[in-house]
């Protein structure tokens, strides 16, 4: 019985990890989409990071609520 419980625990942990990773991927995609929609010149998802470049990007990020909300997972 203990081995069965350990197997169930491992399966549960794998499922929770997969759900967390899927949520993080959705947030990264939402951030990239919001930045692209706002006219950021170059946006790409690079592993666990969203890479962006463009003229005046920091000022745009700080001044645009939709970009900040996307970064918080509220887009």
C-alpha positions as CSV (number, residue, x, y, z in Angstrom):
1,X,0.0,0.0,0.0
2,X,2.8,2.4,0.8
3,X,4.4,2.0,-2.6
4,X,1.0,2.7,-4.2
5,X,0.6,5.9,-2.2
6,X,4.1,7.0,-3.2
7,X,3.2,6.4,-6.8
8,X,0.1,8.5,-6.5
9,X,2.0,11.3,-4.8
10,X,4.6,11.3,-7.6
11,X,1.8,11.4,-10.2
12,X,0.1,14.3,-8.4
13,X,3.4,16.2,-8.2
14,X,4.0,15.7,-12.0
15,X,0.5,16.9,-12.7
16,X,0.9,20.0,-10.5
17,X,4.2,20.8,-12.1
18,X,2.7,20.5,-15.6
19,X,-0.1,22.8,-14.6
20,X,2.2,25.4,-13.2
21,X,4.5,25.2,-16.3
22,X,1.4,25.6,-18.5
23,X,0.3,28.6,-16.6
24,X,3.7,30.2,-16.8
25,X,3.8,29.6,-20.6
26,X,0.4,31.3,-20.9
27,X,1.6,34.3,-18.9
28,X,4.7,34.6,-21.1
29,X,2.6,34.4,-24.3
30,X,0.2,37.0,-22.9
31,X,3.1,39.4,-22.1
32,X,4.7,38.9,-25.6
33,X,1.3,39.5,-27.2
34,X,0.6,42.6,-25.2
35,X,4.0,44.0,-26.0
36,X,3.5,43.2,-29.7
37,X,0.1,44.8,-29.7
38,X,1.6,47.9,-28.1
39,X,4.0,48.2,-31.0
40,X,7.2,46.9,-29.4
41,X,9.6,46.4,-32.3
42,X,10.9,42.9,-31.3
43,X,9.4,40.5,-28.9
44,X,10.2,36.8,-28.4
45,X,9.7,34.1,-25.8
46,X,13.2,32.7,-25.1
47,X,12.8,29.7,-22.7
48,X,11.5,31.2,-19.5
49,X,12.1,34.8,-20.5
50,X,10.3,37.2,-22.7
51,X,12.9,39.2,-24.6
52,X,11.9,42.6,-26.0
53,X,13.7,45.4,-27.6
54,X,12.7,48.8,-29.0
55,X,13.2,52.5,-28.8
56,X,11.8,53.9,-25.5
57,X,10.7,50.5,-24.3
58,X,11.2,51.2,-20.6
59,X,9.2,54.4,-20.7
60,X,6.5,52.6,-22.6
61,X,6.4,49.7,-20.1
62,X,6.1,52.1,-17.2
63,X,3.5,54.2,-18.8
64,X,1.2,51.5,-20.2
65,X,-1.0,49.7,-17.7
66,X,-1.9,46.9,-20.2
67,X,1.8,45.9,-20.4
68,X,2.3,46.0,-16.7
69,X,-0.9,44.0,-16.1
70,X,0.1,41.4,-18.7
71,X,3.4,41.0,-16.7
72,X,1.3,40.4,-13.6
73,X,-0.8,37.7,-15.2
74,X,-3.9,39.9,-15.4
75,X,-4.1,40.4,-19.2
